[in-house]
Amino acid sequence: MTQIVSILFADVVGYSKLEGDGLAVRVAEFIDDFLLRDLTPANHFLQKTWGDGLLIASYDPVDIAEIALALRDRFRNAQWKRLGFSSPLSVRIATHAERVQIRMRDGEPVDIVGGNVNSAARIEPVVEPGCIFCSELFHQHLKNTPQVEYGWRPLGVRPLAKGFGKMALFELLRVHETSISPESGSERPVPAFEIPQPRIPREFTDRERDDYLVESFKVIADYFGEAASQLKSAASNIDVRFSSDSSQVECVVYLGGRERTRCRIWIGQELQSRSILFSEGQPVGSNSYNEYINVVDDRFQLSLRMMMGMMGISVLGRNEKPATPAEVAKALWVRFTRILEQ
C-alpha cells in the first residue's frame, strides 16, 4: 500500500575510521540501547539498522521529530571517553515526509520503498555533524501540527548527496534552543527577530527549474493523496480511487457507486517547456488537458503559474498570480471536487 509517512535516516560521523572491532561493537550497542529505551510500538512502525546506519518510519511526523531530538541529545550527552573513545562521537540525522510504498508481510509492514525514500537518504550525508536537517515537506507537516512547537533554522536550498538535485532544508531544534556550530563548538543563536535582507536578482538554470517542477509535482501529489483520503471518509456514499507515481496522479470519485468525476495530473510537454498538466473528466488514456502549470520566476524566486485561466481564480485571486505548489494543489482540488456540490 502507499501512504504518506515520516522517515528518519541517521548515521554516526567517523564510524568507518574507528580503530578495532571493539569500538564498532560499542557503537552498535549504544544505538541498540537507544532503540530499546526510546522506541515504542506507538511511535513508529518500522526500524532498520546496518552498522552505524539507522532508518525509522512513522505515520506521525511528531513522533519522528521527538525520536530525532532524543537521538541527537543522547549522542551529545554521552560520556564517550568513559565508554572508551578518544573523542566524542556525533550523529547526522535527516527527516523527510513523503508518500512511499509500504511492503507488508502477514499484515505487518516490513519495508518502505520508492524514490521518495531515496530523497530522504540523500539528505543525511549533507547534514552537519550533531544536527537534524529536515526537508521542506517534513517542515510543513510538522508546522501543521499545532499541539507541539519546535524551533527551526532555515538553511536555504542545498545540493543533496550523489548529484540528487537540490532541496530546501531546515534544521530542527527545540523551542528557544540554540544551534551548536559543529566547526567551533560554540552556540549560534536562532534569530529571535525576522531581519529584512535585500533581495538580490539572479538567473535560474534549466536544472533548477526542472528540479522545482518535480518537487512541486510531489507536493501536489501528496496534497491530492491526503485530500482523497479525507474525502473518502467524509460521507458513507462516497468512494475514492487514488493512485500516484513519480510522474502521474489519477483520482476517481464515485458517488453511490457511480463514477462522478475523475482527474489526471502528470508531467508533460507543453509547447517548448515541461509543465504539470491537469485533465478533468477526460476518458481513460486521453492526453487532453484542461489546465497546464508552468514554472516561472521574477528573478528572485521560482513559483508556479496556472496558464489557461480555467481554474484557481477564486482560490488564488487572479489566475496570472504566481503561486506556491501548495496553493496550486488547493486550486486544482477545488476545481476537481466542485462538481460534487451540484
ChimeraX attribute file (.defattr): number of C-alpha atoms within 10 A of each C-alpha:
attribute: neighborCount
match mode: 1-to-1
recipient: residues
	/A:1	9
	/A:2	18
	/A:3	16
	/A:4	18
	/A:5	22
	/A:6	28
	/A:7	30
	/A:8	27
	/A:9	25
	/A:10	25
	/A:11	21
	/A:12	20
	/A:13	16
	/A:14	12
	/A:15	17
	/A:16	10
	/A:17	8
	/A:18	13
	/A:19	10
	/A:20	8
	/A:21	8
	/A:22	11
	/A:23	15
	/A:24	17
	/A:25	13
	/A:26	14
	/A:27	19
	/A:28	17
	/A:29	12
	/A:30	15
	/A:31	21
	/A:32	12
	/A:33	12
	/A:34	16
	/A:35	16
	/A:36	9
	/A:37	9
	/A:38	12
	/A:39	16
	/A:40	10
	/A:41	8
	/A:42	10
	/A:43	19
	/A:44	19
	/A:45	17
	/A:46	18
	/A:47	16
	/A:48	12
	/A:49	15
	/A:50	9
	/A:51	14
	/A:52	18
	/A:53	16
	/A:54	17
	/A:55	19
	/A:56	22
	/A:57	24
	/A:58	21
	/A:59	18
	/A:60	19
	/A:61	27
	/A:62	21
	/A:63	16
	/A:64	25
	/A:65	24
	/A:66	15
	/A:67	20
	/A:68	25
	/A:69	16
	/A:70	14
	/A:71	21
	/A:72	20
	/A:73	15
	/A:74	16
	/A:75	19
	/A:76	15
	/A:77	9
	/A:78	14
	/A:79	14
	/A:80	14
	/A:81	11
	/A:82	8
	/A:83	13
	/A:84	11
	/A:85	15
	/A:86	10
	/A:87	9
	/A:88	13
	/A:89	19
	/A:90	22
	/A:91	25
	/A:92	24
	/A:93	31
	/A:94	28
	/A:95	33
	/A:96	27
	/A:97	30
	/A:98	24
	/A:99	24
	/A:100	21
	/A:101	19
	/A:102	19
	/A:103	14
	/A:104	12
	/A:105	9
	/A:106	6
	/A:107	7
	/A:108	11
	/A:109	13
	/A:110	14
	/A:111	16
	/A:112	20
	/A:113	13
	/A:114	14
	/A:115	14
	/A:116	19
	/A:117	21
	/A:118	11
	/A:119	20
	/A:120	22
	/A:121	21
	/A:122	21
	/A:123	27
	/A:124	23
	/A:125	18
	/A:126	15
	/A:127	21
	/A:128	19
	/A:129	21
	/A:130	22
	/A:131	23
	/A:132	25
	/A:133	29
	/A:134	30
	/A:135	22
	/A:136	19
	/A:137	20
	/A:138	24
	/A:139	23
	/A:140	13
	/A:141	16
	/A:142	21
	/A:143	15
	/A:144	12
	/A:145	12
	/A:146	7
	/A:147	8
	/A:148	10
	/A:149	15
	/A:150	16
	/A:151	15
	/A:152	21
	/A:153	16
	/A:154	14
	/A:155	13
	/A:156	11
	/A:157	14
	/A:158	13
	/A:159	15
	/A:160	21
	/A:161	16
	/A:162	8
	/A:163	8
	/A:164	13
	/A:165	17
	/A:166	19
	/A:167	20
	/A:168	16
	/A:169	26
	/A:170	22
	/A:171	21
	/A:172	25
	/A:173	21
	/A:174	14
	/A:175	12
	/A:176	14
	/A:177	15
	/A:178	17
	/A:179	21
	/A:180	17
	/A:181	15
	/A:182	13
	/A:183	8
	/A:184	8
	/A:185	9
	/A:186	11
	/A:187	12
	/A:188	12
	/A:189	13
	/A:190	17
	/A:191	11
	/A:192	7
	/A:193	6
	/A:194	6
	/A:195	6
	/A:196	6
	/A:197	6
	/A:198	5
	/A:199	9
	/A:200	8
	/A:201	10
	/A:202	11
	/A:203	10
	/A:204	15
	/A:205	9
	/A:206	9
	/A:207	11
	/A:208	13
	/A:209	18
	/A:210	16
	/A:211	16
	/A:212	20
	/A:213	24
	/A:214	17
	/A:215	16
	/A:216	21
	/A:217	26
	/A:218	23
	/A:219	21
	/A:220	23
	/A:221	25
	/A:222	22
	/A:223	19
	/A:224	23
	/A:225	23
	/A:226	15
	/A:227	14
	/A:228	20
	/A:229	16
	/A:230	12
	/A:231	15
	/A:232	16
	/A:233	12
	/A:234	11
	/A:235	10
	/A:236	9
	/A:237	12
	/A:238	18
	/A:239	21
	/A:240	19
	/A:241	14
	/A:242	18
	/A:243	14
	/A:244	19
	/A:245	16
	/A:246	14
	/A:247	14
	/A:248	17
	/A:249	22
	/A:250	18
	/A:251	19
	/A:252	19
	/A:253	23
	/A:254	17
	/A:255	15
	/A:256	11
	/A:257	11
	/A:258	11
	/A:259	13
	/A:260	15
	/A:261	19
	/A:262	21
	/A:263	23
	/A:264	24
	/A:265	24
	/A:266	22
	/A:267	19
	/A:268	16
	/A:269	12
	/A:270	13
	/A:271	7
	/A:272	6
	/A:273	10
	/A:274	17
	/A:275	23
	/A:276	24
	/A:277	23
	/A:278	21
	/A:279	21
	/A:280	19
	/A:281	15
	/A:282	15
	/A:283	11
	/A:284	9
	/A:285	7
	/A:286	9
	/A:287	13
	/A:288	14
	/A:289	16
	/A:290	15
	/A:291	19
	/A:292	23
	/A:293	20
	/A:294	19
	/A:295	20
	/A:296	16
	/A:297	16
	/A:298	12
	/A:299	12
	/A:300	12
	/A:301	13
	/A:302	17
	/A:303	19
	/A:304	23
	/A:305	20
	/A:306	27
	/A:307	14
	/A:308	12
	/A:309	14
	/A:310	12
	/A:311	21
	/A:312	23
	/A:313	14
	/A:314	11
	/A:315	15
	/A:316	18
	/A:317	9
	/A:318	13
	/A:319	18
	/A:320	15
	/A:321	14
	/A:322	20
	/A:323	20
	/A:324	15
	/A:325	22
	/A:326	15
	/A:327	17
	/A:328	25
	/A:329	22
	/A:330	19
	/A:331	19
	/A:332	24
	/A:333	19
	/A:334	15
	/A:335	16
	/A:336	22
	/A:337	16
	/A:338	11
	/A:339	10
	/A:340	12
	/A:341	5
	/A:342	5
